[in-house]
Structure formats: structure tokens, C-alpha cells
Amino acid sequence: MPKMKTKRAAAKRFKVTGSGKLKRNKAYKSHILTKKTTKRKRNLRKATMTDPTNEKVMKKILPYL
């Protein structure tokens, strides 16, 4: 059986924590920033965990992570 391929787009966006959860960066931080408040932009900088409902699919996409 051939090796499974990792989806490279996902591999660039997710990291695995020590406990096995997936860490991701938040969206909506790239443009149209003038109308967003400073507090909102500051909170978008922080990384967060992937939702448990998506985690099963993401682990299938990232077999060797």
C-alpha cells in the first residue's frame, strides 16, 4: 500500500500540541482592518485550538502530524 499524502495547505496552517490537539491561527486578520477595533485585531493575533467537531477530519487530512 502506498504512503498517504499530507494535504500541504493544511500542514502549513495547523500544529499539534503536546496533548494531541490541533492549534490554528484565527482568520480575518489580513485586510479591511480599519473598521475593526484595536481590541478585536489584538485578539485575532492569538492562536486557538481547532473545534472538536472539525478535529477528526483534520487528523485524517494530516496523517503524519
Biopython code that builds the backbone (N, CA, C, O; Angstrom):
import numpy as np
from Bio.PDB.StructureBuilder import StructureBuilder

atoms = [
    (1, "MET", "N", (0.844, -1.188, 0.000)),
    (1, "MET", "CA", (0.000, 0.000, 0.000)),
    (1, "MET", "C", (0.888, 1.251, 0.000)),
    (1, "MET", "O", (1.856, 1.323, 0.757)),
    (2, "PRO", "N", (0.562, 2.229, -0.845)),
    (2, "PRO", "CA", (1.399, 3.437, -0.878)),
    (2, "PRO", "C", (1.212, 4.300, 0.363)),
    (2, "PRO", "O", (0.237, 4.171, 1.104)),
    (3, "LYS", "N", (2.176, 5.175, 0.557)),
    (3, "LYS", "CA", (2.076, 6.119, 1.681)),
    (3, "LYS", "C", (0.908, 7.071, 1.453)),
    (3, "LYS", "O", (0.553, 7.379, 0.315)),
    (4, "MET", "N", (0.321, 7.529, 2.546)),
    (4, "MET", "CA", (-0.740, 8.537, 2.438)),
    (4, "MET", "C", (-0.089, 9.897, 2.239)),
    (4, "MET", "O", (0.986, 10.166, 2.775)),
    (5, "LYS", "N", (-0.745, 10.747, 1.469)),
    (5, "LYS", "CA", (-0.215, 12.084, 1.245)),
    (5, "LYS", "C", (-0.836, 13.062, 2.232)),
    (5, "LYS", "O", (-2.034, 13.013, 2.512)),
    (6, "THR", "N", (0.003, 13.951, 2.752)),
    (6, "THR", "CA", (-0.466, 15.021, 3.628)),
    (6, "THR", "C", (-0.973, 16.154, 2.756)),
    (6, "THR", "O", (-0.345, 16.486, 1.751)),
    (7, "LYS", "N", (-2.099, 16.753, 3.122)),
    (7, "LYS", "CA", (-2.588, 17.945, 2.431)),
    (7, "LYS", "C", (-1.715, 19.109, 2.877)),
    (7, "LYS", "O", (-1.800, 19.550, 4.023)),
    (8, "ARG", "N", (-0.877, 19.606, 1.973)),
    (8, "ARG", "CA", (0.127, 20.595, 2.329)),
    (8, "ARG", "C", (-0.486, 21.914, 2.807)),
    (8, "ARG", "O", (0.080, 22.575, 3.678)),
    (9, "ALA", "N", (-1.613, 22.295, 2.257)),
    (9, "ALA", "CA", (-2.267, 23.540, 2.681)),
    (9, "ALA", "C", (-2.644, 23.468, 4.160)),
    (9, "ALA", "O", (-2.504, 24.448, 4.892)),
    (10, "ALA", "N", (-3.121, 22.303, 4.592)),
    (10, "ALA", "CA", (-3.494, 22.109, 5.995)),
    (10, "ALA", "C", (-2.258, 22.022, 6.878)),
    (10, "ALA", "O", (-2.259, 22.528, 8.001)),
    (11, "ALA", "N", (-1.195, 21.380, 6.375)),
    (11, "ALA", "CA", (0.025, 21.215, 7.163)),
    (11, "ALA", "C", (0.662, 22.555, 7.502)),
    (11, "ALA", "O", (1.290, 22.700, 8.550)),
    (12, "LYS", "N", (0.500, 23.540, 6.612)),
    (12, "LYS", "CA", (1.062, 24.873, 6.853)),
    (12, "LYS", "C", (0.247, 25.656, 7.878)),
    (12, "LYS", "O", (0.751, 26.607, 8.475)),
    (13, "ARG", "N", (-1.002, 25.266, 8.085)),
    (13, "ARG", "CA", (-1.900, 26.042, 8.938)),
    (13, "ARG", "C", (-2.116, 25.465, 10.331)),
    (13, "ARG", "O", (-2.583, 26.178, 11.219)),
    (14, "PHE", "N", (-1.793, 24.205, 10.543)),
    (14, "PHE", "CA", (-2.060, 23.556, 11.823)),
    (14, "PHE", "C", (-0.797, 22.977, 12.437)),
    (14, "PHE", "O", (0.081, 22.477, 11.734)),
    (15, "LYS", "N", (-0.719, 23.054, 13.772)),
    (15, "LYS", "CA", (0.360, 22.430, 14.529)),
    (15, "LYS", "C", (-0.293, 21.583, 15.616)),
    (15, "LYS", "O", (-1.383, 21.902, 16.090)),
    (16, "VAL", "N", (0.378, 20.505, 16.005)),
    (16, "VAL", "CA", (-0.157, 19.639, 17.055)),
    (16, "VAL", "C", (0.485, 20.008, 18.384)),
    (16, "VAL", "O", (1.701, 20.183, 18.468)),
    (17, "THR", "N", (-0.338, 20.125, 19.423)),
    (17, "THR", "CA", (0.170, 20.428, 20.758)),
    (17, "THR", "C", (0.640, 19.128, 21.415)),
    (17, "THR", "O", (0.460, 18.044, 20.859)),
    (18, "GLY", "N", (1.232, 19.242, 22.579)),
    (18, "GLY", "CA", (1.714, 18.078, 23.302)),
    (18, "GLY", "C", (0.613, 17.104, 23.664)),
    (18, "GLY", "O", (0.844, 15.897, 23.721)),
    (19, "SER", "N", (-0.584, 17.619, 23.909)),
    (19, "SER", "CA", (-1.708, 16.749, 24.276)),
    (19, "SER", "C", (-2.431, 16.191, 23.058)),
    (19, "SER", "O", (-3.393, 15.436, 23.201)),
    (20, "GLY", "N", (-1.971, 16.559, 21.849)),
    (20, "GLY", "CA", (-2.568, 15.998, 20.637)),
    (20, "GLY", "C", (-3.657, 16.843, 20.009)),
    (20, "GLY", "O", (-4.253, 16.442, 19.009)),
    (21, "LYS", "N", (-3.925, 18.010, 20.584)),
    (21, "LYS", "CA", (-4.922, 18.897, 19.994)),
    (21, "LYS", "C", (-4.297, 19.681, 18.844)),
    (21, "LYS", "O", (-3.074, 19.799, 18.757)),
    (22, "LEU", "N", (-5.144, 20.219, 17.960)),
    (22, "LEU", "CA", (-4.651, 20.997, 16.828)),
    (22, "LEU", "C", (-4.737, 22.483, 17.130)),
    (22, "LEU", "O", (-5.781, 22.987, 17.546)),
    (23, "LYS", "N", (-3.631, 23.176, 16.917)),
    (23, "LYS", "CA", (-3.560, 24.609, 17.143)),
    (23, "LYS", "C", (-3.656, 25.317, 15.794)),
    (23, "LYS", "O", (-3.056, 24.871, 14.816)),
    (24, "ARG", "N", (-4.406, 26.415, 15.737)),
    (24, "ARG", "CA", (-4.563, 27.162, 14.490)),
    (24, "ARG", "C", (-4.548, 28.656, 14.770)),
    (24, "ARG", "O", (-4.755, 29.087, 15.904)),
    (25, "ASN", "N", (-4.302, 29.438, 13.729)),
    (25, "ASN", "CA", (-4.398, 30.883, 13.839)),
    (25, "ASN", "C", (-5.793, 31.316, 13.429)),
    (25, "ASN", "O", (-6.482, 30.604, 12.700)),
    (26, "LYS", "N", (-6.206, 32.478, 13.896)),
    (26, "LYS", "CA", (-7.538, 32.981, 13.591)),
    (26, "LYS", "C", (-7.566, 33.666, 12.231)),
    (26, "LYS", "O", (-6.551, 34.173, 11.753)),
    (27, "ALA", "N", (-8.735, 33.670, 11.623)),
    (27, "ALA", "CA", (-8.933, 34.287, 10.308)),
    (27, "ALA", "C", (-9.323, 35.760, 10.474)),
    (27, "ALA", "O", (-9.446, 36.256, 11.594)),
    (28, "TYR", "N", (-9.515, 36.446, 9.354)),
    (28, "TYR", "CA", (-9.988, 37.851, 9.302)),
    (28, "TYR", "C", (-8.963, 38.844, 9.823)),
    (28, "TYR", "O", (-9.338, 39.846, 10.432)),
    (29, "LYS", "N", (-7.686, 38.591, 9.601)),
    (29, "LYS", "CA", (-6.646, 39.498, 10.087)),
    (29, "LYS", "C", (-5.820, 40.084, 8.944)),
    (29, "LYS", "O", (-4.845, 40.789, 9.205)),
    (30, "SER", "N", (-6.177, 39.817, 7.688)),
    (30, "SER", "CA", (-5.296, 40.195, 6.590)),
    (30, "SER", "C", (-5.616, 41.543, 5.941)),
    (30, "SER", "O", (-4.692, 42.251, 5.540)),
    (31, "HIS", "N", (-6.862, 41.912, 5.826)),
    (31, "HIS", "CA", (-7.194, 43.192, 5.184)),
    (31, "HIS", "C", (-8.522, 43.714, 5.712)),
    (31, "HIS", "O", (-9.201, 43.049, 6.495)),
    (32, "ILE", "N", (-8.883, 44.921, 5.268)),
    (32, "ILE", "CA", (-10.053, 45.665, 5.775)),
    (32, "ILE", "C", (-9.959, 45.769, 7.300)),
    (32, "ILE", "O", (-10.881, 45.392, 8.023)),
    (33, "LEU", "N", (-8.830, 46.287, 7.764)),
    (33, "LEU", "CA", (-8.580, 46.352, 9.202)),
    (33, "LEU", "C", (-9.026, 47.684, 9.812)),
    (33, "LEU", "O", (-9.086, 47.810, 11.036)),
    (34, "THR", "N", (-9.334, 48.664, 8.986)),
    (34, "THR", "CA", (-9.665, 49.992, 9.521)),
    (34, "THR", "C", (-10.973, 49.981, 10.304)),
    (34, "THR", "O", (-11.108, 50.697, 11.296)),
    (35, "LYS", "N", (-11.925, 49.183, 9.870)),
    (35, "LYS", "CA", (-13.216, 49.158, 10.566)),
    (35, "LYS", "C", (-13.225, 48.242, 11.783)),
    (35, "LYS", "O", (-14.179, 48.263, 12.561)),
    (36, "LYS", "N", (-12.185, 47.443, 11.960)),
    (36, "LYS", "CA", (-12.105, 46.550, 13.115)),
    (36, "LYS", "C", (-11.452, 47.282, 14.284)),
    (36, "LYS", "O", (-10.507, 48.050, 14.103)),
    (37, "THR", "N", (-11.965, 47.035, 15.467)),
    (37, "THR", "CA", (-11.431, 47.713, 16.646)),
    (37, "THR", "C", (-10.054, 47.157, 17.002)),
    (37, "THR", "O", (-9.698, 46.043, 16.618)),
    (38, "THR", "N", (-9.301, 47.948, 17.733)),
    (38, "THR", "CA", (-7.961, 47.535, 18.165)),
    (38, "THR", "C", (-8.047, 46.269, 19.003)),
    (38, "THR", "O", (-7.220, 45.367, 18.864)),
    (39, "LYS", "N", (-9.042, 46.203, 19.868)),
    (39, "LYS", "CA", (-9.221, 45.028, 20.726)),
    (39, "LYS", "C", (-9.482, 43.780, 19.889)),
    (39, "LYS", "O", (-8.934, 42.710, 20.152)),
    (40, "ARG", "N", (-10.321, 43.937, 18.887)),
    (40, "ARG", "CA", (-10.653, 42.798, 18.020)),
    (40, "ARG", "C", (-9.425, 42.311, 17.250)),
    (40, "ARG", "O", (-9.191, 41.107, 17.143)),
    (41, "LYS", "N", (-8.649, 43.245, 16.720)),
    (41, "LYS", "CA", (-7.433, 42.898, 15.976)),
    (41, "LYS", "C", (-6.397, 42.231, 16.885)),
    (41, "LYS", "O", (-5.715, 41.291, 16.475)),
    (42, "ARG", "N", (-6.287, 42.723, 18.116)),
    (42, "ARG", "CA", (-5.355, 42.159, 19.094)),
    (42, "ARG", "C", (-5.740, 40.715, 19.421)),
    (42, "ARG", "O", (-4.872, 39.847, 19.521)),
    (43, "ASN", "N", (-7.033, 40.459, 19.587)),
    (43, "ASN", "CA", (-7.498, 39.107, 19.896)),
    (43, "ASN", "C", (-7.341, 38.152, 18.716)),
    (43, "ASN", "O", (-7.210, 36.944, 18.909)),
    (44, "LEU", "N", (-7.354, 38.687, 17.498)),
    (44, "LEU", "CA", (-7.159, 37.847, 16.315)),
    (44, "LEU", "C", (-5.720, 37.359, 16.174)),
    (44, "LEU", "O", (-5.460, 36.391, 15.458)),
    (45, "ARG", "N", (-4.783, 38.022, 16.852)),
    (45, "ARG", "CA", (-3.375, 37.605, 16.800)),
    (45, "ARG", "C", (-3.143, 36.274, 17.502)),
    (45, "ARG", "O", (-2.271, 35.498, 17.109)),
    (46, "LYS", "N", (-3.924, 36.017, 18.538)),
    (46, "LYS", "CA", (-3.697, 34.840, 19.375)),
    (46, "LYS", "C", (-4.104, 33.557, 18.650)),
    (46, "LYS", "O", (-5.100, 33.522, 17.928)),
    (47, "ALA", "N", (-3.322, 32.524, 18.855)),
    (47, "ALA", "CA", (-3.673, 31.206, 18.307)),
    (47, "ALA", "C", (-4.759, 30.583, 19.179)),
    (47, "ALA", "O", (-4.933, 30.957, 20.339)),
    (48, "THR", "N", (-5.473, 29.645, 18.611)),
    (48, "THR", "CA", (-6.545, 28.969, 19.340)),
    (48, "THR", "C", (-6.576, 27.498, 18.941)),
    (48, "THR", "O", (-5.877, 27.087, 18.015)),
    (49, "MET", "N", (-7.378, 26.715, 19.630)),
    (49, "MET", "CA", (-7.491, 25.296, 19.325)),
    (49, "MET", "C", (-8.586, 25.080, 18.272)),
    (49, "MET", "O", (-9.569, 25.819, 18.211)),
    (50, "THR", "N", (-8.386, 24.050, 17.450)),
    (50, "THR", "CA", (-9.400, 23.677, 16.462)),
    (50, "THR", "C", (-10.595, 23.078, 17.191)),
    (50, "THR", "O", (-10.438, 22.374, 18.188)),
    (51, "ASP", "N", (-11.785, 23.363, 16.686)),
    (51, "ASP", "CA", (-13.007, 22.864, 17.301)),
    (51, "ASP", "C", (-13.053, 21.335, 17.241)),
    (51, "ASP", "O", (-12.674, 20.751, 16.226)),
    (52, "PRO", "N", (-13.506, 20.685, 18.300)),
    (52, "PRO", "CA", (-13.551, 19.208, 18.304)),
    (52, "PRO", "C", (-14.374, 18.603, 17.168)),
    (52, "PRO", "O", (-14.111, 17.475, 16.750)),
    (53, "THR", "N", (-15.374, 19.343, 16.659)),
    (53, "THR", "CA", (-16.194, 18.825, 15.560)),
    (53, "THR", "C", (-15.393, 18.717, 14.264)),
    (53, "THR", "O", (-15.700, 17.872, 13.424)),
    (54, "ASN", "N", (-14.364, 19.564, 14.086)),
    (54, "ASN", "CA", (-13.534, 19.525, 12.881)),
    (54, "ASN", "C", (-12.270, 18.704, 13.065)),
    (54, "ASN", "O", (-11.614, 18.357, 12.083)),
    (55, "GLU", "N", (-11.921, 18.390, 14.289)),
    (55, "GLU", "CA", (-10.624, 17.775, 14.580)),
    (55, "GLU", "C", (-10.467, 16.402, 13.925)),
    (55, "GLU", "O", (-9.381, 16.062, 13.457)),
    (56, "LYS", "N", (-11.525, 15.621, 13.888)),
    (56, "LYS", "CA", (-11.468, 14.281, 13.303)),
    (56, "LYS", "C", (-11.123, 14.357, 11.809)),
    (56, "LYS", "O", (-10.306, 13.579, 11.316)),
    (57, "VAL", "N", (-11.744, 15.286, 11.104)),
    (57, "VAL", "CA", (-11.488, 15.469, 9.672)),
    (57, "VAL", "C", (-10.068, 15.964, 9.448)),
    (57, "VAL", "O", (-9.385, 15.501, 8.534)),
    (58, "MET", "N", (-9.619, 16.902, 10.274)),
    (58, "MET", "CA", (-8.292, 17.481, 10.109)),
    (58, "MET", "C", (-7.201, 16.435, 10.351)),
    (58, "MET", "O", (-6.172, 16.449, 9.675)),
    (59, "LYS", "N", (-7.413, 15.543, 11.292)),
    (59, "LYS", "CA", (-6.416, 14.498, 11.564)),
    (59, "LYS", "C", (-6.334, 13.491, 10.413)),
    (59, "LYS", "O", (-5.288, 12.882, 10.187)),
    (60, "LYS", "N", (-7.448, 13.319, 9.684)),
    (60, "LYS", "CA", (-7.444, 12.449, 8.508)),
    (60, "LYS", "C", (-6.655, 13.095, 7.365)),
    (60, "LYS", "O", (-5.955, 12.411, 6.618)),
    (61, "ILE", "N", (-6.777, 14.411, 7.241)),
    (61, "ILE", "CA", (-6.062, 15.175, 6.210)),
    (61, "ILE", "C", (-4.559, 15.225, 6.524)),
    (61, "ILE", "O", (-3.728, 15.282, 5.618)),
    (62, "LEU", "N", (-4.228, 15.204, 7.811)),
    (62, "LEU", "CA", (-2.845, 15.307, 8.271)),
    (62, "LEU", "C", (-2.398, 14.003, 8.935)),
    (62, "LEU", "O", (-2.253, 13.965, 10.157)),
    (63, "PRO", "N", (-2.177, 12.940, 8.168)),
    (63, "PRO", "CA", (-1.910, 11.636, 8.782)),
    (63, "PRO", "C", (-0.621, 11.553, 9.570)),
    (63, "PRO", "O", (-0.538, 10.755, 10.504)),
    (64, "TYR", "N", (0.397, 12.348, 9.232)),
    (64, "TYR", "CA", (1.704, 12.214, 9.897)),
    (64, "TYR", "C", (2.014, 13.360, 10.833)),
    (64, "TYR", "O", (3.158, 13.499, 11.267)),
    (65, "LEU", "N", (1.043, 14.181, 11.158)),
    (65, "LEU", "CA", (1.285, 15.334, 12.013)),
    (65, "LEU", "C", (1.343, 14.926, 13.477)),
    (65, "LEU", "O", (1.541, 15.774, 14.347)),
]
sb = StructureBuilder()
sb.init_structure("model")
sb.init_model(0)
sb.init_chain("A")
sb.init_seg("    ")
for serial, (resi, resn, name, xyz) in enumerate(atoms, 1):
    if name == "N":
        sb.init_residue(resn, " ", resi, " ")
    sb.init_atom(name, np.array(xyz, "f"), 0.0, 1.0, " ", f" {name:<3s}", serial, name[0])
structure = sb.get_structure()
